């Protein structure tokens, strides 16, 4: 019974995923063991994202709900951000911001 409660507590809450991420390009980064490499648009700005998992498959070009799970700015010019996507089946996947595009 306790395991069921723990598993249920870790289920993602769709209301936490308030950011819309538009995936405009999807690639498999073979040098990175099959990571997903994405070009995305978030709030009108273009970014490059890469998955932490070696999925080895393309992510469909579409809009996804996400939340910002890491937003570290140690200076005025450096940043480290991680977004977590929520997929329609309730699964999640984290993506690191690896590029900013003007």
Secondary structure as GFF3:
##gff-version 3
##sequence-region A 1 102
A	DSSP	alpha_helix	2	9	.	.	.	ID=ss1
A	DSSP	three_ten_helix	14	16	.	.	.	ID=ss2
A	DSSP	beta_strand	19	29	.	.	.	ID=ss3
A	DSSP	three_ten_helix	30	32	.	.	.	ID=ss4
A	DSSP	beta_strand	35	42	.	.	.	ID=ss5
A	DSSP	beta_strand	45	51	.	.	.	ID=ss6
A	DSSP	beta_strand	63	72	.	.	.	ID=ss7
A	DSSP	beta_strand	80	86	.	.	.	ID=ss8
A	DSSP	beta_strand	92	101	.	.	.	ID=ss9
###
